[in-house]
Structures are given as C-alpha cells and as structure tokens.
Amino acid sequence: MAAVRPATGSDAEAIARIYNQGIEERSSTFETEPRTPADVASWLASADRLPVLVAEDGEVRGWSRVLAYSDRAAYSGVGEVSVYVDSAARGRGLGRALLEALEQRARELEYWKLVGKLFTDNAASAALVERCGWRTVGLHLRHGRLDGEWRDVTLVEKAL
C-alpha cells in the first residue's frame, strides 16, 4: 500500500503530471491548460495552511490538497478539497487514503468543514466522497463551460 505524506518540492513534477491527466480527461476540473512543476511549487509555498499531500509507493501515485474556500475571515475554517490519482493507479484505494489523510490534516489545522465540487457524471469521485462520509448538499446548474459545453457540479461537504 502507498504511504501518504506531505508533498515536497521534489514532488512537483509528479503532481503536475497527475493533474494534467485529469485536465486532459475532462472529467474532474474546468481547467484546460496544463500545469507545470512551477505552478505546483507555488501551492507548496502555502502548504502550512493549505496542505498538499501525496501517496507514494516508490513514486508519487496521487495527491490531495486543501484550497482556500474564501478570503473572508468568517470562512477561515472551511477548505475546498481536490484529490487526483494517477490513471494507472486508480481502483487501489489511493483516493480514499489521500482524502482521509487530508481530512485529518485539516482537523489538525482547525478547519471545521471541507467542501468539494464534482462534475455530475464523475461517478468515481462521487463514490469516494460517499465512502468517506461526505454528504451531497446541492447542485450548481451550468456552473461553467468546458470545451464550449455547460457542466453542472454536485456540491459535497463534510463537517470535521
């Protein structure tokens, strides 16, 4: 089984590669431009409050991160979550390991809630959050366009 640990600068290339798979697949993000290791390095600069974790078994197989939900002080304990697993390593429990470890790290950082937005047709992510005790709280219709088509997103949350 892969070990989950905080990401370091040496993980930036692998994290970008895995994220770029998700961007290319068009199933998890509205992003369309590939990310570079330098982009990921900027995430790591804020990892003390916005943690980035990786799952590895000799090489990085997936990553998770907390993003700021809002810059308003009232929401300082709410974070938005991303989890990505290398396409060749899916179905092995890495997503769950990453999400559960990220939830624990968020508790340590005194977050009180985590939220996520999932494309409505992303069955794997929906199953993951359900297995981890998240709840569906709503639906954003026509939340954004991807390749010229409107996409809806399901809103999920977990109180910590």
C-alpha positions in Angstrom: 0.0 0.0 0.0 1.1 3.5 -0.7 2.2 5.8 2.1 0.6 9.3 2.4 2.8 12.2 3.4 3.2 15.9 3.0 4.3 16.9 -0.5 7.7 18.5 -1.0 9.3 20.4 -3.8 10.7 17.2 -5.3 7.1 16.0 -5.8 6.1 19.0 -8.0 6.8 17.3 -11.3 4.7 14.2 -10.4 1.9 16.2 -9.0 1.7 18.3 -12.2 1.8 15.2 -14.4 -1.1 13.6 -12.5 -3.1 16.8 -12.5 -2.5 17.2 -16.2 -4.0 13.7 -16.7 -7.2 15.0 -15.0 -7.2 18.1 -17.2 -6.8 16.0 -20.3 -9.6 13.6 -19.3 -12.1 16.5 -18.9 -13.9 14.6 -16.0 -12.7 16.5 -12.9 -11.8 20.1 -13.5 -12.7 23.1 -15.5 -9.0 23.8 -16.0 -7.9 23.3 -19.6 -4.2 24.5 -19.6 -1.6 22.0 -18.4 0.1 22.8 -15.1 3.9 22.9 -14.6 6.0 22.0 -11.7 6.5 25.7 -11.1 2.7 26.0 -10.7 2.7 23.3 -8.1 5.7 24.8 -6.3 3.5 27.9 -5.7 0.9 25.7 -4.0 3.6 24.2 -1.7 4.7 27.7 -0.6 1.3 27.9 1.2 1.2 24.3 2.4 1.5 25.3 6.1 -2.2 26.4 6.0 -3.3 24.9 2.6 -1.8 21.3 2.9 -0.8 19.3 -0.1 -0.3 15.5 0.4 1.0 12.8 -1.9 0.5 9.0 -1.9 3.6 7.1 -2.9 4.9 3.6 -3.3 8.4 4.4 -4.6 6.9 7.0 -6.8 4.1 9.5 -6.4 0.7 7.9 -7.4 -1.7 10.6 -6.3 -2.1 13.9 -4.5 -4.7 15.8 -2.5 -4.9 19.4 -1.4 -7.0 21.9 0.6 -7.6 25.2 -1.2 -9.0 28.4 0.4 -12.7 28.4 0.2 -12.9 32.2 0.6 -10.6 35.0 1.7 -13.3 36.2 4.2 -12.3 35.6 7.8 -15.7 34.1 8.6 -14.8 31.1 6.3 -11.2 30.6 7.6 -12.1 27.1 8.8 -13.7 26.0 5.5 -11.5 24.5 2.8 -12.1 23.2 -0.7 -10.6 19.8 -1.5 -9.0 18.3 -4.6 -7.9 14.7 -4.9 -6.3 13.2 -8.0 -4.9 9.7 -8.6 -2.6 8.6 -11.5 -4.7 6.9 -14.1 -2.6 3.8 -13.9 -3.1 3.5 -10.1 -6.8 4.0 -9.8 -9.0 1.5 -8.0 -6.5 0.6 -5.4 -7.8 2.8 -2.5 -5.4 5.7 -3.0 -8.1 8.2 -3.3 -9.6 7.2 0.0 -6.2 7.1 1.7 -5.5 10.6 0.4 -8.9 12.0 1.3 -8.8 10.5 4.8 -5.3 11.8 5.5 -6.3 15.3 4.2 -9.3 15.3 6.5 -7.0 14.5 9.4 -4.5 17.2 8.5 -7.4 19.7 8.1 -8.6 18.9 11.6 -5.1 19.5 12.9 -5.2 22.9 11.2 -8.5 23.6 12.9 -10.7 23.5 9.8 -14.3 22.8 10.7 -15.6 21.9 7.3 -14.3 20.7 3.9 -16.3 21.2 0.7 -16.0 19.9 -2.9 -17.5 20.4 -6.3 -17.8 17.3 -8.5 -18.9 17.0 -12.1 -22.2 15.3 -12.0 -21.0 12.5 -14.2 -17.9 11.8 -12.2 -19.1 8.6 -10.6 -15.7 7.6 -9.1 -15.4 10.9 -7.2 -19.0 10.7 -6.0 -18.4 7.1 -4.7 -15.2 8.2 -3.0 -16.7 11.0 -1.0 -19.8 8.9 -0.1 -17.5 6.1 1.2 -15.7 8.8 3.3 -18.9 10.1 4.9 -19.4 13.2 2.9 -22.9 14.4 2.1 -24.4 15.9 -1.0 -25.7 19.4 -0.3 -26.7 20.8 -3.7 -26.3 21.2 -7.4 -24.9 24.1 -9.4 -26.6 24.1 -12.8 -24.5 25.4 -15.7 -21.6 26.1 -13.3 -19.1 26.6 -16.0 -18.2 25.8 -19.6 -15.7 23.2 -20.6 -14.8 22.9 -24.2 -17.9 25.0 -25.0 -20.4 22.9 -23.1 -22.1 23.8 -19.9 -21.3 21.5 -17.0 -23.2 21.0 -13.8 -21.5 20.3 -10.5 -22.6 18.5 -7.4 -21.7 20.2 -4.1 -20.5 18.0 -1.3 -19.3 18.7 2.2 -18.0 17.1 5.4 -18.2 18.6 8.8 -15.0 17.8 10.7 
